[in-house]
């Protein structure tokens, strides 16, 4: 944490709204990207984004510099997203919105300039399938996969953010990847059959 950030936090803790605004501006894009990744909808992410910063403002006086501010903020964001998603599922009792429809989320498969049109279509289909598969994971597993593979975080950071020990995070990640592998097994078999011809 920089000295400037520490100063902003201390000023915001004393009620300086301008300092809080500057502090929030330093993190607003990352909070929004994480919310979109976890919720799969820009509209839902906007709602949660506002809720996150309201919670941060209300709870900032309780922040004790025991963990990095970024970690503390991400923990609030992840927990708020998980709560929001759970409440939406209860209210609607519908399948949660898919992250497939959100152009804000980077494709999980790389773009290749030399790809044929067929390869591009297949890559696009696989990307959509992967996003839907991640979206269908249980909430904690989904959060771990997104933080690890989309947000490029270390296991230790994920554990801090989710308030779990590293072994539990690794367990969630293992189960999620096992589930994804099982879901994509038929595609691997199809690929082996077509490559063997």
C-alpha positions as CSV (number, residue, x, y, z in Angstrom):
1,X,0.0,0.0,0.0
2,X,1.4,3.4,-0.9
3,X,1.7,6.3,1.5
4,X,-0.8,8.2,-0.6
5,X,-3.3,5.4,-0.3
6,X,-2.8,5.2,3.5
7,X,-3.4,8.9,3.8
8,X,-6.6,8.7,1.7
9,X,-7.9,5.9,3.8
10,X,-7.2,7.7,7.1
11,X,-8.8,10.9,5.7
12,X,-11.8,9.0,4.5
13,X,-12.1,7.2,7.9
14,X,-12.4,10.7,9.4
15,X,-15.3,11.5,7.1
16,X,-13.5,13.3,4.2
17,X,-15.8,12.6,1.3
18,X,-13.4,13.9,-1.3
19,X,-10.6,11.5,0.0
20,X,-13.1,8.6,-0.2
21,X,-14.0,9.6,-3.8
22,X,-10.3,9.6,-4.7
23,X,-9.9,6.2,-3.0
24,X,-12.9,4.7,-4.8
25,X,-11.7,6.1,-8.1
26,X,-8.5,4.1,-7.7
27,X,-10.4,0.9,-7.6
28,X,-13.7,1.4,-9.4
29,X,-12.7,-0.3,-12.7
30,X,-11.4,-3.3,-10.9
31,X,-14.5,-3.6,-8.7
32,X,-16.7,-3.3,-11.8
33,X,-14.8,-5.9,-13.8
34,X,-14.9,-8.3,-10.9
35,X,-18.6,-7.8,-10.4
36,X,-19.3,-8.4,-14.1
37,X,-17.1,-11.5,-14.0
38,X,-19.0,-12.9,-11.0
39,X,-22.5,-11.9,-11.9
40,X,-22.4,-12.1,-15.7
41,X,-24.5,-9.1,-16.3
42,X,-23.5,-5.4,-16.6
43,X,-26.8,-4.3,-15.1
44,X,-26.5,-6.5,-12.1
45,X,-22.8,-5.5,-11.8
46,X,-23.9,-1.8,-11.7
47,X,-26.3,-2.5,-8.8
48,X,-23.6,-4.4,-6.9
49,X,-20.9,-1.8,-7.7
50,X,-23.0,0.9,-6.0
51,X,-23.8,-1.4,-3.1
52,X,-20.1,-2.3,-2.6
53,X,-19.0,1.3,-2.3
54,X,-21.8,2.1,0.0
55,X,-20.7,-0.8,2.2
56,X,-17.1,0.3,2.0
57,X,-18.0,3.8,3.0
58,X,-20.0,2.6,6.0
59,X,-17.4,0.0,7.1
60,X,-14.3,2.1,6.4
61,X,-13.9,3.2,10.0
62,X,-13.5,-0.4,10.9
63,X,-10.7,-1.0,8.5
64,X,-7.6,-1.6,10.6
65,X,-4.8,-2.0,8.0
66,X,-4.3,-5.7,9.0
67,X,-4.7,-6.7,5.4
68,X,-4.1,-4.8,2.1
69,X,-6.9,-2.4,1.3
70,X,-7.2,-4.0,-2.1
71,X,-7.8,-7.4,-0.5
72,X,-10.3,-6.0,2.0
73,X,-12.2,-4.3,-0.9
74,X,-12.2,-7.4,-3.0
75,X,-13.5,-9.5,-0.1
76,X,-16.5,-7.0,0.2
77,X,-17.0,-7.2,-3.5
78,X,-17.0,-11.0,-3.8
79,X,-19.3,-11.4,-0.7
80,X,-21.7,-8.7,-2.0
81,X,-21.8,-10.4,-5.5
82,X,-22.4,-13.9,-3.9
83,X,-25.2,-12.5,-1.7
84,X,-26.8,-10.6,-4.6
85,X,-26.7,-13.7,-6.8
86,X,-28.2,-15.8,-4.1
87,X,-31.0,-13.3,-3.5
88,X,-31.7,-13.0,-7.2
89,X,-31.9,-16.8,-7.5
90,X,-34.4,-17.0,-4.6
91,X,-36.5,-14.2,-5.9
92,X,-36.7,-15.4,-9.5
93,X,-36.1,-19.1,-9.2
94,X,-34.7,-18.9,-12.7
95,X,-31.3,-19.9,-14.1
96,X,-28.8,-17.1,-13.4
97,X,-27.9,-14.9,-16.4
98,X,-25.1,-16.3,-18.5
99,X,-21.8,-14.5,-18.8
100,X,-21.9,-15.4,-22.5
101,X,-24.0,-12.4,-23.4
102,X,-21.5,-9.9,-21.9
103,X,-18.9,-8.5,-24.3
104,X,-17.1,-6.9,-21.4
105,X,-15.7,-10.3,-20.4
106,X,-12.6,-11.4,-22.4
107,X,-13.0,-14.5,-24.4
108,X,-11.4,-17.5,-22.8
109,X,-10.0,-18.7,-26.1
110,X,-7.3,-16.7,-27.9
111,X,-8.0,-14.9,-31.1
112,X,-5.8,-16.2,-33.9
113,X,-5.3,-14.1,-37.0
114,X,-4.5,-17.1,-39.1
115,X,-7.5,-19.1,-38.1
116,X,-9.9,-20.2,-40.8
117,X,-13.5,-19.1,-40.6
118,X,-14.4,-22.7,-39.4
119,X,-11.8,-22.4,-36.7
120,X,-13.1,-19.1,-35.6
121,X,-16.7,-20.4,-35.4
122,X,-15.5,-23.4,-33.4
123,X,-13.4,-21.2,-31.1
124,X,-16.4,-18.9,-30.5
125,X,-18.6,-21.8,-29.7
126,X,-16.1,-23.3,-27.3
127,X,-15.7,-19.9,-25.7
128,X,-19.4,-19.6,-25.1
129,X,-19.6,-23.2,-23.8
130,X,-16.7,-22.5,-21.4
131,X,-18.4,-19.3,-20.1
132,X,-21.7,-21.1,-19.6
133,X,-19.9,-24.0,-17.8
134,X,-18.2,-21.6,-15.4
135,X,-21.5,-19.8,-14.9
136,X,-23.1,-23.1,-13.9
137,X,-20.5,-23.9,-11.2
138,X,-21.5,-23.5,-7.5
139,X,-21.0,-19.9,-6.3
140,X,-17.8,-20.5,-4.3
141,X,-16.2,-22.6,-7.1
142,X,-17.2,-20.1,-9.7
143,X,-15.7,-17.2,-7.6
144,X,-12.4,-19.2,-7.2
145,X,-12.2,-20.0,-10.9
146,X,-12.9,-16.4,-11.9
147,X,-10.5,-14.9,-9.4
148,X,-7.8,-17.4,-10.4
149,X,-8.2,-17.6,-14.2
150,X,-9.9,-14.4,-15.2
151,X,-8.5,-12.0,-12.5
152,X,-5.1,-13.8,-12.5
153,X,-4.9,-13.9,-8.7
154,X,-2.7,-16.1,-6.5
155,X,-4.2,-18.8,-4.3
156,X,-3.1,-16.8,-1.2
157,X,-4.9,-13.7,-2.4
158,X,-8.0,-15.6,-3.2
159,X,-8.0,-17.1,0.3
160,X,-7.7,-13.7,1.8
161,X,-10.5,-12.2,-0.3
162,X,-12.9,-15.1,0.4
163,X,-11.9,-15.5,4.0
164,X,-10.9,-19.1,3.5
165,X,-7.7,-21.0,4.1
166,X,-5.5,-21.8,1.1
167,X,-6.3,-25.6,1.2
168,X,-10.0,-24.8,0.9
169,X,-9.4,-22.6,-2.1
170,X,-7.3,-25.3,-3.7
171,X,-10.1,-27.8,-3.0
172,X,-12.7,-25.5,-4.6
173,X,-10.4,-25.0,-7.6
174,X,-9.8,-28.7,-8.0
175,X,-13.5,-29.6,-7.8
176,X,-14.3,-26.8,-10.3
177,X,-11.7,-27.9,-12.8
178,X,-12.7,-31.5,-12.4
179,X,-16.3,-30.6,-13.1
180,X,-15.3,-28.5,-16.1
181,X,-13.1,-31.3,-17.4
182,X,-16.0,-33.8,-17.1
183,X,-18.3,-31.4,-18.8
184,X,-15.9,-31.0,-21.8
185,X,-14.9,-34.7,-22.1
186,X,-17.3,-35.4,-25.0
187,X,-15.6,-32.5,-26.9
188,X,-12.2,-33.9,-26.2
189,X,-13.3,-37.3,-27.5
190,X,-14.8,-35.7,-30.6
191,X,-11.5,-33.9,-31.2
192,X,-9.5,-37.1,-30.9
193,X,-11.8,-38.8,-33.4
194,X,-11.5,-36.0,-35.9
195,X,-7.7,-35.6,-35.5
196,X,-7.2,-39.4,-35.9
197,X,-8.8,-39.4,-39.3
